[in-house]
Amino acid sequence: MNKGEAFLTQARSDLRVFETLLQHPQIEICHPLHFLQMALEKLSKAAEYSSFGTVTKSHFVISRLPVMLMRRELAAKLGFKNNNDSYFTFLRRSTRFFNAIESLSPAVASLGQDMPNVEYPWELPSGNSWQTPCKYNFPAFSSLNDRSEAGRTLRFLKMLFERFEEIFNHNINREMRTKWLKTSTSNISWKFY
């Protein structure tokens, strides 16, 4: 297994946990979002390895995924048949979602100040109290239904996970995809409660 395959394998494992947690509405939203953030960071690093032969050590990689996907030949592979313009428009619009997911990482959220993240409590601006992720509602993700922009982006990401080897057709073992699809919970609908 090469470095890209290792990141992809772990990304898919994190994604399965995300999907599983979504099936339990009693679990606070920070937990599935944490696994989604980790899955997308590792997926982005696998894409980076497949595209450039290297992986950054930075947590700032999810926001670069749309740029790595801005290639005409990928549009049809990702469900945008004969419509490159709508594919590029979609990627540009979904940048907000990718940035929001990236900022859930404590390393990204805490640049210069305590901010909402999915892992650690942060001090509120008043300086008098603290907020915990498990009691925070993460308003950017309150509307992740199938019709919302975030919901469409999640469906797109699900397809990207399923077709990764086809899209980044070098440096990744196709046998890994087959194994993952057999264990995937891909028939689960990604809905937040």
WOFEN-V288155 format. One record per pair of residues at least 4 apart in sequence whose C-alpha atoms are under 7 Angstrom apart, sorted by sequence separation. I is the first residue (numbers start at 1). GAP is how many residues later the second one is. D is the distance in Angstrom with one decimal. If there is no record, write none. Layout:
i:I gap:GAP d:D
i:I gap:GAP d:D
This chain:
i:1 gap:4 d:5.8
i:2 gap:4 d:6.2
i:3 gap:4 d:6.3
i:4 gap:4 d:6.2
i:5 gap:4 d:5.9
i:6 gap:4 d:6.3
i:7 gap:4 d:6.0
i:8 gap:4 d:6.2
i:9 gap:4 d:6.4
i:10 gap:4 d:6.2
i:11 gap:4 d:6.1
i:12 gap:4 d:6.3
i:13 gap:4 d:6.6
i:14 gap:4 d:6.3
i:15 gap:4 d:6.2
i:16 gap:4 d:6.1
i:17 gap:4 d:6.0
i:18 gap:4 d:6.3
i:19 gap:4 d:6.9
i:29 gap:4 d:6.2
i:30 gap:4 d:5.9
i:31 gap:4 d:6.6
i:32 gap:4 d:6.1
i:33 gap:4 d:6.0
i:34 gap:4 d:6.3
i:35 gap:4 d:5.9
i:36 gap:4 d:6.1
i:37 gap:4 d:6.1
i:38 gap:4 d:6.2
i:39 gap:4 d:6.0
i:40 gap:4 d:5.9
i:41 gap:4 d:6.3
i:42 gap:4 d:6.2
i:43 gap:4 d:6.2
i:44 gap:4 d:6.0
i:45 gap:4 d:6.1
i:46 gap:4 d:6.1
i:47 gap:4 d:6.0
i:48 gap:4 d:5.7
i:49 gap:4 d:4.4
i:61 gap:4 d:6.9
i:64 gap:4 d:6.5
i:65 gap:4 d:6.3
i:66 gap:4 d:6.3
i:74 gap:4 d:6.2
i:75 gap:4 d:6.5
i:76 gap:4 d:4.7
i:80 gap:4 d:6.8
i:83 gap:4 d:6.5
i:84 gap:4 d:6.2
i:85 gap:4 d:6.1
i:86 gap:4 d:5.9
i:87 gap:4 d:6.3
i:88 gap:4 d:6.2
i:89 gap:4 d:6.1
i:90 gap:4 d:6.0
i:91 gap:4 d:6.3
i:94 gap:4 d:6.5
i:95 gap:4 d:6.1
i:96 gap:4 d:6.1
i:97 gap:4 d:6.2
i:98 gap:4 d:6.1
i:99 gap:4 d:6.1
i:100 gap:4 d:6.7
i:105 gap:4 d:6.0
i:106 gap:4 d:5.7
i:107 gap:4 d:6.9
i:110 gap:4 d:5.0
i:123 gap:4 d:6.2
i:132 gap:4 d:6.4
i:138 gap:4 d:6.6
i:144 gap:4 d:6.0
i:147 gap:4 d:6.0
i:148 gap:4 d:6.3
i:149 gap:4 d:6.2
i:150 gap:4 d:6.2
i:151 gap:4 d:6.4
i:152 gap:4 d:6.2
i:153 gap:4 d:6.1
i:154 gap:4 d:6.1
i:155 gap:4 d:6.4
i:156 gap:4 d:6.3
i:157 gap:4 d:6.2
i:158 gap:4 d:6.3
i:159 gap:4 d:6.0
i:160 gap:4 d:5.5
i:163 gap:4 d:6.2
i:164 gap:4 d:5.9
i:165 gap:4 d:5.0
i:174 gap:4 d:6.8
i:175 gap:4 d:6.4
i:176 gap:4 d:6.2
i:177 gap:4 d:6.1
i:178 gap:4 d:6.4
i:179 gap:4 d:6.6
i:180 gap:4 d:5.7
i:1 gap:5 d:6.3
i:49 gap:5 d:4.7
i:69 gap:5 d:7.0
i:75 gap:5 d:5.0
i:76 gap:5 d:4.3
i:103 gap:5 d:5.3
i:104 gap:5 d:6.2
i:110 gap:5 d:5.7
i:124 gap:5 d:5.8
i:143 gap:5 d:6.6
i:146 gap:5 d:4.5
i:147 gap:5 d:6.6
i:48 gap:6 d:6.5
i:49 gap:6 d:5.4
i:75 gap:6 d:6.5
i:76 gap:6 d:6.8
i:102 gap:6 d:7.0
i:103 gap:6 d:5.0
i:109 gap:6 d:5.4
i:116 gap:6 d:6.7
i:123 gap:6 d:6.1
i:124 gap:6 d:5.4
i:144 gap:6 d:5.4
i:145 gap:6 d:5.1
i:146 gap:6 d:6.1
i:48 gap:7 d:6.0
i:80 gap:7 d:6.0
i:109 gap:7 d:6.6
i:115 gap:7 d:6.1
i:123 gap:7 d:4.3
i:124 gap:7 d:6.5
i:144 gap:7 d:4.8
i:165 gap:7 d:6.1
i:109 gap:8 d:6.1
i:114 gap:8 d:5.2
i:122 gap:8 d:5.5
i:123 gap:8 d:6.3
i:75 gap:9 d:5.9
i:114 gap:9 d:5.9
i:121 gap:9 d:6.5
i:122 gap:9 d:5.4
i:165 gap:9 d:6.2
i:22 gap:10 d:6.3
i:45 gap:10 d:5.6
i:121 gap:10 d:5.4
i:122 gap:10 d:6.7
i:21 gap:11 d:5.6
i:106 gap:11 d:5.4
i:121 gap:11 d:4.3
i:72 gap:12 d:6.2
i:75 gap:12 d:5.9
i:105 gap:12 d:5.8
i:120 gap:12 d:6.8
i:121 gap:12 d:6.1
i:165 gap:12 d:6.8
i:104 gap:13 d:4.4
i:105 gap:13 d:6.7
i:106 gap:13 d:6.6
i:120 gap:13 d:6.6
i:18 gap:14 d:4.7
i:104 gap:14 d:5.6
i:119 gap:14 d:6.4
i:118 gap:15 d:5.3
i:45 gap:16 d:6.9
i:117 gap:16 d:6.5
i:18 gap:17 d:5.2
i:44 gap:17 d:6.1
i:17 gap:18 d:6.6
i:18 gap:18 d:5.7
i:44 gap:18 d:5.6
i:70 gap:18 d:6.6
i:15 gap:20 d:6.6
i:41 gap:20 d:6.3
i:14 gap:21 d:5.5
i:15 gap:21 d:6.2
i:41 gap:21 d:5.4
i:44 gap:21 d:5.7
i:40 gap:22 d:6.3
i:14 gap:24 d:6.7
i:15 gap:24 d:5.5
i:14 gap:25 d:5.0
i:66 gap:25 d:5.7
i:12 gap:27 d:6.6
i:11 gap:28 d:4.2
i:11 gap:29 d:6.8
i:66 gap:29 d:6.8
i:11 gap:31 d:5.1
i:11 gap:32 d:5.5
i:63 gap:32 d:6.7
i:8 gap:34 d:6.5
i:7 gap:35 d:5.3
i:8 gap:35 d:5.6
i:63 gap:35 d:5.3
i:7 gap:36 d:6.6
i:62 gap:36 d:6.0
i:63 gap:36 d:5.2
i:7 gap:38 d:6.6
i:8 gap:38 d:5.5
i:7 gap:39 d:5.3
i:63 gap:39 d:6.6
i:62 gap:40 d:5.7
i:5 gap:41 d:6.8
i:4 gap:42 d:4.4
i:60 gap:42 d:6.9
i:4 gap:45 d:5.3
i:4 gap:46 d:6.4
i:145 gap:46 d:5.8
i:144 gap:47 d:6.4
i:59 gap:48 d:6.9
i:144 gap:48 d:6.1
i:59 gap:49 d:6.7
i:97 gap:53 d:6.3
i:94 gap:59 d:6.3
i:37 gap:64 d:5.6
i:37 gap:65 d:6.4
i:37 gap:67 d:6.7
i:37 gap:68 d:7.0
i:78 gap:81 d:6.8
i:78 gap:82 d:6.9
i:34 gap:84 d:5.5
i:33 gap:85 d:6.8
i:30 gap:88 d:5.0
i:77 gap:90 d:6.9
i:74 gap:93 d:6.5
i:30 gap:103 d:5.8
i:30 gap:104 d:5.8
i:28 gap:106 d:5.5
i:50 gap:118 d:6.1
i:50 gap:120 d:6.3
i:47 gap:121 d:6.9
i:50 gap:121 d:5.6
i:19 gap:166 d:7.0
i:5 gap:167 d:5.7
i:4 gap:168 d:6.7
i:16 gap:168 d:6.6
i:22 gap:168 d:7.0
i:25 gap:168 d:5.7
i:16 gap:169 d:6.4
i:19 gap:169 d:7.0
i:22 gap:169 d:6.9
i:22 gap:170 d:6.5
i:19 gap:171 d:6.8
